[in-house]
Amino acid sequence: MIYQSLKILNFRNLVFQELFFYDKCNIFVGDNAQGKTNILEALYLLSLTKSFKTNNINDLVNFDKDGFVLKASFIKNDYTYDLLFSYENKKKELLLNNKKIKTLKEIFGLLNIIIFIPDDLNLIKGMPGNRRKLIDIELSKIDNEYFDSLAKYYYLLKQRNIYLKNNNIESKILDVYDKQMLKYGHIIYQIRKKFISHLEPLVNKYYLKISCSDKLVNIKYQSNFMDDYELCEMLIINNRNKDLKTMQSNVGIHRDDFIFLLNNKEVRDYGSQGEQKSIILALKLALLEYIYLITKDYPIFLLDDVLAELDLKRQENLFKLLNNNIQTFITTTNLEGINKEVIKNSYIYKVENGNCERVDADEFGQ
């Protein structure tokens, strides 16, 4: 998968940009708050129709403008796609090859992107919802059954929680909710479990290469669901009184968590900053490989200010792992620490005050 070009109009501080990309590595260099991350945000938004920085789409509109437009051309499996996302007068529109897209499912996973951002440390230290969200996004991209089951499960969960706040609750109605949620929840549980079992050895492979450590990484899947369908059903029934008292659903895959261990110790409690960063980066590289193994197509890799998050040794090890088959986009304040061969085989862009132009590396002393 390759991004060929991107046109930007009134997106954050990027008033107008037309960029053409290299199929290997693209490096955006500039001081903080100049617009480097905004370019990656635009690339990411076209993939999921959501930003990785904000849930409020109005935050993405350039000051004093009514909306923004993003238009990209990308290649997947030797076929060229044109994708346009516009937000004008409070209305979103998505066009794929000039055809209007009505539901996210129509394009979800078509333009596949893996991103590493500084806030990803919250995947280890933050709330379980952060980890579930990552797993849900990546699995939904490559598994239609998962996408459908997840959407149906969370719709039922929302309706069940609303119903639990009623004054007059009928057991028969809760039975209907529980039966359907059990059906979809068990599908989600099984797919998550299988996914983690395949992902864990890949994370270990990349953790070893990044950190040069022989410590073993484990991903522990914590769920109150289990393989036995009937036991799951009993668990839901046995928790009904608690649900009625708390007026919320206390059992189900919406409570799942994924715990990272290093030599059998929880990384969030005992891991150093360097170990935590290495595990997250290894996780992202593992996702790239896993998705390729399933789809036979590498996702695009976005690295936002990653060099500031890694020491020189880990930076060096990371660049050794960048696969020429994976188109990569990197933001950084300078080119120091980046392997000269990587720089030689990259497009370099200078970003300043919302303007981005391709330059020679020698402009930065390289």
Protein Blocks (a to p, Z undefined) as FASTA:
>chain_A
ZZfbdcdehiajlfbacddddfkbccddddehilmmmmmmmmmmmmnopafkbcblklmp
cghiabdcddddddeehiacddddddeehiacddeehiacfbfklmgoklgcddddfklm
mmmmmcfklmmmmmmmmmmmmomklmmmmmmmmmmmmmmmmmmmpmbdcfklmmmmmmmm
mmmmmmmmmmmmmmmmmmmmmmmmmmmmmnopabdcddddddfbdfblmlmmmmmmmmmm
mmmmnopafbdjklgccdddeehiafklmpcfklmmmmmmmmmmmmmmmmmmmnopacdd
ddehklmmpcfklmmmmmmmmcfklccddddfbfghiafklmmmcccdddeehiacdddf
klnoZZ
